[in-house]
Amino acid sequence: MTIVKLSRTYTAHGKTFDTVELREPTYNDVFVKGLGMPFEWQVSPAGTPMRVSYPLVVDAYISRLAKSPSAECLTDLVAIDALKLEAALIGFFMDLATSSPTPATSSSSEPGSTQQPSAA
């Protein structure tokens, strides 16, 4: 669970809140429901990496992950608080997204050897 502190107190659908509790995404959310990644890294014209978010995917995740209050209460959040929710969501994916995969390579001391995938 992640708790996001909002910039102000809101009242919606009979609930007053100044934080939003998000559960972590699960395999079901990412793969079975087909939400995938809420962002990707692209190369800017300057050649530097930049994160590109997908608002519809972010919304789909927030709608599924909001525990308290429920997503129906979040539609009137101001931009800064909406972006705080997006940042919290992105945080669930950052460990994986920031580490680049290392390709299997041959060791110089063992010609022709390659790494084999491990059985899970």
Helices and strands as residue ranges (DSSP letters): E 2-12, E 15-22, H 27-27, I 28-32, E 39-43, E 49-53, H 55-65, E 66-68, G 71-73, H 79-98
